[in-house]
Structure formats: C-alpha cells, structure tokens
Amino acid sequence: MNIGELAKQSGLAASRIRFYEAEGLISQVGRQANGYRRYAPEALQTLQLIQSAQQAGFTLQELKALMPAPGEHKREELIEALERKVQQIEGMQAQLAHSKAQLLGVIEAVRAQPEGDRKSTRLNSSHMPHL
C-alpha cells in the first residue's frame, strides 16, 4: 500500500509515518519505479503498536529498543517492557491516590473551620499535604 492508504487506515499524517520510518521504527519500505513508498501490510500493525505504546507512556527511544528488526522476534523483551510500564503506572496511581487522600483531608479541615474566623482559615503547614 502507498503512504496515503497507510495514513488513511492508521489515522496518522503521512509526515508522521515518514518520521517513524526515518527513526527506524518502521522497517525499510520498498520504492516503486516512480519513487513512491510501498508499505507492507504489517506496517499498519506496527503503526498501531507504536500509537498504543506511546499512549501507554513509552518514549520513542524505548520503542526503538523494543521494535524487532525484520525477521527478528523480541516477544519476551516486549512483554517484559510492557509489564514494567504497567508497574510504573501502578506506582503513579498509588502516589496519586495518596496525594488525593491528603488533599481531601485538607478540604475537610478547611470545611470544619468556622466561617469568617481569619485565624482559623489560614492553613498552617500541618494541614498541607506532603506531596
């Protein structure tokens, strides 16, 4: 398929596809006699994997290290990297949940103070969460 077809099917701009190709994330593509790129059907799957991985927080450098060269299989490395990313996300979720709980505690402390009491409406450092 040509780059226009691939762009349409993937939802990516042709310039983004050329960028991924230049970065080595998409295998070298063939050229037709007129110089147009000719992409294998697997290119669409590769682009979908790149998009999903980036949405999950992978950087292009991480993706480069994980993308297999033609004929090469990095299935186990890919699975391990995906599992590590899940662990990182879970760690961030735990930190966010902790921060949220602390902020909710501050909100409750402020609500519990009498309205109009200037002294009591000032938050001191004991009410502030340690983020």
C-alpha positions in Angstrom: 0.0 0.0 0.0 1.2 3.5 -0.6 1.7 6.1 2.2 -1.7 7.8 1.5 -3.5 4.5 2.1 -1.5 3.7 5.2 -2.2 7.2 6.5 -5.9 6.8 6.0 -6.0 3.4 7.6 -3.8 4.3 10.6 -5.3 7.8 11.2 -1.8 9.3 11.1 -0.4 12.0 8.9 1.9 10.9 6.1 4.6 13.1 7.7 4.3 11.2 11.0 4.7 7.9 9.1 7.8 9.2 7.3 9.1 10.3 10.7 8.7 6.9 12.2 10.4 5.4 9.2 13.3 7.8 9.5 13.6 7.0 13.2 13.8 3.3 12.3 10.5 2.3 13.9 9.1 1.1 10.6 11.1 -1.4 8.6 12.6 -0.1 5.4 10.0 0.2 2.8 10.2 -0.6 -0.9 10.1 2.1 -3.5 8.2 1.9 -6.7 9.8 2.9 -10.1 8.3 6.4 -9.6 9.9 6.7 -6.2 6.8 6.3 -4.1 7.0 4.3 -0.9 5.3 0.9 -0.9 4.4 -0.4 2.6 3.9 -4.0 3.5 0.5 -4.8 5.2 2.4 -5.3 8.5 3.3 -1.6 8.6 -0.3 -0.9 9.8 0.1 -3.2 12.7 3.4 -1.6 13.5 1.9 1.8 13.5 -0.9 0.7 15.7 1.6 -0.8 18.2 3.6 2.5 18.2 0.5 4.5 18.8 -0.7 2.2 21.7 2.7 2.1 23.2 3.1 5.9 23.1 -0.3 6.3 24.7 0.8 4.0 27.4 3.8 6.2 28.1 6.6 4.7 26.1 9.1 7.1 24.6 10.4 6.8 21.1 13.8 5.7 22.4 12.1 2.9 24.4 10.2 1.8 21.3 13.3 1.8 19.2 14.9 -0.6 21.6 11.9 -2.9 21.5 10.9 -2.9 17.9 12.2 -6.0 16.2 14.3 -5.8 13.0 12.9 -7.7 10.0 12.9 -11.4 10.8 13.8 -10.8 14.4 11.5 -11.6 17.3 11.6 -9.7 20.6 8.4 -11.0 22.0 9.7 -11.7 25.5 11.5 -8.4 25.7 8.4 -6.6 24.6 6.3 -8.4 27.2 8.8 -7.6 29.9 8.9 -3.9 28.9 5.1 -3.8 28.9 4.9 -5.3 32.3 7.5 -2.8 33.6 5.4 0.0 32.2 2.3 -1.4 34.0 4.3 -1.4 37.3 5.3 2.2 36.7 1.7 3.2 36.0 0.6 1.4 39.2 3.2 3.2 41.2 2.0 6.6 39.8 -1.6 5.6 40.6 -0.6 4.8 44.2 1.1 8.1 44.5 -1.8 10.0 43.0 -4.3 8.2 45.3 -2.1 9.2 48.3 -2.0 12.8 47.2 -5.7 12.8 46.6 -6.4 11.5 50.1 -4.2 14.1 51.6 -5.9 16.9 49.6 -9.3 15.6 50.6 -8.1 15.8 54.3 -7.1 19.4 53.8 -10.5 20.2 52.2 -12.3 18.6 55.2 -10.1 20.5 57.7 -10.9 23.8 55.9 -14.6 23.0 55.9 -14.6 22.2 59.6 -13.3 25.6 60.5 -15.8 28.3 61.4 -16.6 30.7 58.5 -15.1 34.2 58.9 -12.6 33.2 61.6 -9.4 34.7 60.0 -7.1 32.9 62.4 -8.7 29.5 61.8 -9.0 29.9 58.0 -5.3 30.2 57.5 -3.7 26.9 56.7 -0.6 26.1 58.6 2.0 23.6 57.4 0.4 20.8 59.5 -2.7 21.0 57.2 -0.8 20.9 54.0 -0.1 17.6 52.3 3.5 16.4 51.8 3.4 15.9 48.0 
